[in-house]
Amino acid sequence: MRDRWLADGTHLQFGVLANAWKETVRDAMADIGANLEAAKVQVRRAITRRTDDPAERKRMFTSLKADRWAGDPFLARQMRKHWKRGSNHTHDQIVVRADRHNTVTDARGRLWLAVPGLERRRMVRIPLSTSVAPTGTLRLILRGGRVEVHYQMDASLMRSSQRPCGDRRLGVDKGYTEALTDSDGQPHGISLGQLLTSESDRLKERNRRRAKLRSIANTAALRGDHAKAHRIRSNNLGSVKRDLQAARHRAQVRTEIFTAVHRVVDKAATVVAEDLTKHFAGRKSLGKNINRRLAAWTKGVTAEALKSVSERRGSALVHVNAAYTSQTCHHCGRLGRRDGDKFHCTWCGVAWQADVNAAINILHRAGDPDIALHTPHHEVKQILQDRTDRHRTRLPVQDSSPAIAERRANHPNREQQVGSRSTSNGPTATSPRTRS
C-alpha cells in the first residue's frame, strides 16, 4: 500500500512528512492485523464446537492459520461474522519515530516537545503539561484544538509494579454496583455502579435536549432560516465539551476499576476470574433505563485491568468457565434462584449474597475436572444436574464419557473432596413427597 501511494502520488495530499505518514500507515496495518488475529480466536472456538474429528479440526486450523479460510464455506462465514469492518473514531493523527523528535526544558522549567515540520530544518514545538519527557515512538493526535501525545512506558518501571502481590488464592466475580467481589466476601470498587448510573442518566437528559435543539435547527433550515440553523449547530450542538466530559468519565471508571483490581492482587497470588471476552445474550426483557446502563457495563476495562495488573505485579490470572456460577449454591452445589443481589438455595434454605456466592463458585470451578473453560453452558447445566441427582440418591460416580473419565483420573483428589464435602454438609436425603 505504501509503495502504491508513492507511485500514484496519493501521498502528496497528506500534507505531512514522508516518515510521518509511512509510520502511520504501518501502525494502521498493524491494527488491522491485530483485529484479524482477534477474530481468529473466536473462529477457533467455533471450530472446536463444530466438530470432534481431530483430522477435520487440524485441516480447519491449518487453513485458518495460513489465511486460506476464504475457500472454506464454514470458515468464510465465521470470519465474516467475527472480523467485522472496523471504525476509527480518531482522526488527524500521525506517528513519529523515536529518532525524529526531542524534548527541551526552558528557563521556567516547562517541557517542550519538538517534532519535524514541513519546512526544512524547522521543528514544530509543542508545550507539554507534564514534567516527564515522552520517549520512544509517539502518536500525536490533534483533538479539539489540543495536541495529545501518546507513547508507551515500561511497565516494570511504574510505581505500581513495585508493589508485591499477596500469597492467597481468590475467586472474583464482576458486578455492576461494585467492580469486583472476592471469595472472602469483600467488595472492591463500590463506586462503579454510581458512576455508571449517574453518567447514563446525564447522557439521557443531555441527548434529549440535543435532539430537541437539532429538531429546531432542522425546522429552521427547512423554512430557509439557515442563519438560525447555523447558530444552533455551531453554539449548541458542538462536540468539544461533550468529548471532554466523556474522556473524564472514562478516566474515572478506569481509575475505579484498576484500583479495585490492585486491592484484589494485594491479597492474592492467584486470581481466578471468569472469561470476560465471551458474549452472553440475555433472555430477559429489561427496561430501557436498565439496558442503557448495562450498555456501559465495562467488561473490557475489567478484563484489561485484571490482565495488566496481574502481569505487572507477578500474580497468576486463571480464567474459568463461569456458566451457572451465579445460579448454583456454593455450599451444596445445587441450582437455586437468584433475585437481585440475593441467591436463594431451596435445598439449604439459606439466602446468600449473590456476588459472594458466585465468587466462591468461580474459585471452586478452577479445580473442577468436568467443566473446562470452553464447555458449552447447556453441558455445564447437565453436569450440575447430574451431580445433584447423585447427591440426592447417594449413588456412586457413574459416567460413561471417556473424556470426563480421563479428567477424573487426572484429578482423583478433587472428586474425593467434592464427595466428602457433599456428604458431610448436605441435608438428609428424603423423597420429594416427604420434603413437601
Secondary structure, DSSP 8 states (H G I E B T S, - for coil): -HHHHHHHTGGGGT-S-HHHHHHHHHHHHHHHHHHHHHHHHHHHHHHHHH---HHHHHHHHHHHHTT-GGGSHHHHHHHHHHS--------SEEEE-GGG-EEEE-TTS-EEEEEE-SSTT-EEEEE-SSSS---SSEEEEEETTEEEEE----GGGSGGGGS---SEEEEEEE-SSSSEEETTS-EE-TTHHHHHHHHHHHHHHHHHHHHHHHHHHHHHHHHT-HHHHHHHHHHHS-SHHHHHHHHHHHHHHHHHHHHHHHHHHHHEEEEEEE-TTS-----S---HHHHHHHHT--HHHHHHHHHHHHHHHT-EEEEE--TTTTSB-TTT--B-EEETTEEEETTTTEEEEHHHHHHHHHHHHTT-SS--TT--HHHHHHHHHHHHHHHHHT-------HHHHHHHHH-HHHHHHHHHHHHHHS-----HHHH-
